[in-house]
Every structure is written in structure tokens, then in C-alpha cells.
Amino acid sequence: MKGKKEIVVGILIAVMILLTLFLYLMQTGDINADKILLVGIILILVIFAMYILWDRIKNVRKGLPAKDERLITINYKAGYYAFIAAIWSALFAPLLFDIFSKNELKGSDVTAIVILISGFVFVISYLYLHWKGN
């Protein structure tokens, strides 16, 4: 039963993110390349999250637990890699942006970069470890 609750909560979060993106795009008057890139990155992350949820739904339908020991280990490893990526991206994103563009990033931009990079690292490492079998 615990696995089903986690799946339902994950689906609700994904739907709320998609609804927020829809409302954000409806609120903006003109759509720049920056906004398209931002929405595209977030959509890619949501699609990968839905793949992970779909995999867990398959397990529950077969009568298995949503997460077994292997998936729990994969989650921990992928979370660790994402944490390390978040730390390094928080350190190097403002530095590299300052070097290449001679401007400083705002705090909200650094936060967005850290969240997107750590999200991508989590998803990529999760899928790699899942397909590799570790």
C-alpha cells in the first residue's frame, strides 16, 4: 500500500508541475528562447520522472513492491551524485558565468541552475544505474 501512495503523490506532483508550466506560459505575453529553453528542460525532467513512476506502476501491477532493494540502492546512489553535482554547480556556475559574460548571476538564477543540473544528474544517473543493473 505504501508504494501506491508514493506513486499517487508522484503523479499529483507531476500534474501540478505541468499545470504550473501551463499557467506560466499563459501568463507570459511573449515567449523568448530563454523561456522555451526553461520550459523544455523542465518538461524533459518531468518526462523522465514519469518514466520512473511508470516503472514503479508496472511493479505494483505485477504484485511486486514498488521499490525493491536494488531500486532503493539506485535512488541513494543517484541522489548522492545529484547532491555532489548541486554543490559543484553552485560553486562553478557563477564563476564561469562571470568569466565568460563579465556579468554576475542573480541568486535566483544560481538557484535555478543548481536545481536543473542536480535534477539532470539524478535522472541520468538513475536511468544509467537502472539499465546497467547496479
Contacts in CASP RR format, 6 or more apart in sequence:
PFRMAT RR
TARGET T0000
AUTHOR 0000-0000-0000
METHOD contacts of the structure
MODEL  1
MKGKKEIVVGILIAVMILLTLFLYLMQTGDINADKILLVGIILILVIFAM
YILWDRIKNVRKGLPAKDERLITINYKAGYYAFIAAIWSALFAPLLFDIF
SKNELKGSDVTAIVILISGFVFVISYLYLHWKGN
2 66 0 8 1.000
3 56 0 8 1.000
3 60 0 8 1.000
3 65 0 8 1.000
3 66 0 8 1.000
3 67 0 8 1.000
4 60 0 8 1.000
4 66 0 8 1.000
6 56 0 8 1.000
6 66 0 8 1.000
6 67 0 8 1.000
7 53 0 8 1.000
7 56 0 8 1.000
7 57 0 8 1.000
7 60 0 8 1.000
7 66 0 8 1.000
10 49 0 8 1.000
10 53 0 8 1.000
11 53 0 8 1.000
14 46 0 8 1.000
14 49 0 8 1.000
14 50 0 8 1.000
14 53 0 8 1.000
17 42 0 8 1.000
17 46 0 8 1.000
18 46 0 8 1.000
21 39 0 8 1.000
21 42 0 8 1.000
21 43 0 8 1.000
24 39 0 8 1.000
25 31 0 8 1.000
25 35 0 8 1.000
25 39 0 8 1.000
28 35 0 8 1.000
38 112 0 8 1.000
41 116 0 8 1.000
41 120 0 8 1.000
42 116 0 8 1.000
45 116 0 8 1.000
45 119 0 8 1.000
45 120 0 8 1.000
45 123 0 8 1.000
48 123 0 8 1.000
48 127 0 8 1.000
49 123 0 8 1.000
51 127 0 8 1.000
52 126 0 8 1.000
55 130 0 8 1.000
56 66 0 8 1.000
56 67 0 8 1.000
56 71 0 8 1.000
59 65 0 8 1.000
59 66 0 8 1.000
59 67 0 8 1.000
59 68 0 8 1.000
60 66 0 8 1.000
67 75 0 8 1.000
70 133 0 8 1.000
70 134 0 8 1.000
71 130 0 8 1.000
73 134 0 8 1.000
74 126 0 8 1.000
74 129 0 8 1.000
74 130 0 8 1.000
74 134 0 8 1.000
75 126 0 8 1.000
77 125 0 8 1.000
77 129 0 8 1.000
77 134 0 8 1.000
78 121 0 8 1.000
78 122 0 8 1.000
78 123 0 8 1.000
78 125 0 8 1.000
78 126 0 8 1.000
78 129 0 8 1.000
79 122 0 8 1.000
79 125 0 8 1.000
81 121 0 8 1.000
81 122 0 8 1.000
81 125 0 8 1.000
82 118 0 8 1.000
82 119 0 8 1.000
82 121 0 8 1.000
82 122 0 8 1.000
82 125 0 8 1.000
83 118 0 8 1.000
85 117 0 8 1.000
85 118 0 8 1.000
85 121 0 8 1.000
86 114 0 8 1.000
86 115 0 8 1.000
86 117 0 8 1.000
86 118 0 8 1.000
86 121 0 8 1.000
89 113 0 8 1.000
89 114 0 8 1.000
89 117 0 8 1.000
89 118 0 8 1.000
90 110 0 8 1.000
90 114 0 8 1.000
93 105 0 8 1.000
93 110 0 8 1.000
93 113 0 8 1.000
93 114 0 8 1.000
93 117 0 8 1.000
94 104 0 8 1.000
94 105 0 8 1.000
94 110 0 8 1.000
97 103 0 8 1.000
97 104 0 8 1.000
97 105 0 8 1.000
98 104 0 8 1.000
98 105 0 8 1.000
105 113 0 8 1.000
END
